[in-house]
Structures are given as structure tokens and as C-alpha cells.
Amino acid sequence: MKKGDIVRVVEKPSCDWMERYRENLFEVQEAFERRCLVRMLDVPNHERYWFSEIENFETVKEENDGN
């Protein structure tokens, strides 16, 4: 996971409340050894950030990646 990646919440995150956001997409702002800072996309408040463990997110594969 690196800055700029588009991610989503994994199927079984460490916090139950995060499951509600499984359909939302996030953009990685910073990635550290164990945690990351992500910005929630497609929401009215464009400044909505989460600081969470990296294992709570998975990278979204682009459908049209040229292959």
C-alpha cells in the first residue's frame, strides 16, 4: 500500500463498526509500517480522514488496467 492507492475496508476489519463502510472507497494519504491515513471518497465532507491499521484495508484493482 502506498500514497495515492485506492482502497476499501476488508471483509472482516478489526473494528465491527468499520463493516458499515465496506462499500466506500478511500485514498491513501500516508502509509506507515503498521498504520495508514486514508481519505474517504464520494462523501459530502471531503476532509473525512481515518487513521487505522493497514490490515483493515485492501487495494482496489482497477477494472481497466490495460490488460
C-alpha positions as CSV (number, residue, x, y, z in Angstrom):
1,M,0.0,0.0,0.0
2,K,1.4,3.4,-1.0
3,K,0.3,7.0,-1.2
4,G,-2.3,7.5,-3.8
5,D,-3.7,3.9,-3.8
6,I,-7.5,3.5,-3.8
7,V,-8.5,1.1,-1.1
8,R,-11.6,-0.3,0.6
9,V,-12.3,-1.9,4.0
10,V,-11.6,-5.6,4.2
11,E,-14.4,-8.1,4.7
12,K,-13.6,-8.6,8.4
13,P,-11.9,-5.4,9.8
14,S,-10.6,-5.3,13.3
15,C,-13.4,-2.9,14.4
16,D,-17.0,-4.1,13.8
17,W,-18.2,-0.5,13.0
18,M,-15.9,-0.3,10.0
19,E,-18.0,-3.0,8.2
20,R,-20.6,-0.3,7.5
21,Y,-18.1,1.4,5.2
22,R,-17.3,-1.7,3.2
23,E,-18.8,-0.1,0.0
24,N,-16.9,3.2,0.4
25,L,-13.6,3.9,-1.3
26,F,-10.7,5.6,0.3
27,E,-7.5,7.2,-1.0
28,V,-4.3,6.5,0.9
29,Q,-2.7,9.8,2.1
30,E,0.1,8.3,4.1
31,A,1.2,4.7,4.7
32,F,3.4,3.8,7.7
33,E,4.7,0.5,8.9
34,R,1.5,-0.6,10.6
35,R,-1.0,2.2,10.1
36,C,-2.2,4.4,7.3
37,L,-4.1,7.7,6.9
38,V,-6.9,7.4,4.3
39,R,-9.4,10.0,3.0
40,M,-12.9,8.8,2.3
41,L,-14.0,9.4,-1.3
42,D,-17.5,10.3,-2.6
43,V,-18.8,11.9,0.6
44,P,-20.1,15.4,1.2
45,N,-17.2,16.1,3.6
46,H,-14.1,15.8,1.5
47,E,-11.9,16.3,4.6
48,R,-13.0,13.0,6.3
49,Y,-9.9,11.1,7.2
50,W,-9.3,7.8,9.1
51,F,-6.1,6.8,10.8
52,S,-6.2,3.0,11.1
53,E,-4.2,-0.3,10.9
54,I,-3.2,-1.2,7.4
55,E,-4.7,-4.7,7.6
56,N,-8.2,-3.1,7.7
57,F,-7.9,-2.1,4.0
58,E,-7.3,-3.8,0.7
59,T,-6.2,-2.2,-2.6
60,V,-9.0,-1.9,-5.2
61,K,-7.9,-3.4,-8.5
62,E,-8.7,-1.1,-11.4
63,E,-11.1,-2.7,-14.0
64,N,-9.4,-1.1,-17.0
65,D,-5.7,-1.5,-16.2
66,G,-4.7,-2.0,-19.8
67,N,-4.6,-5.8,-19.8
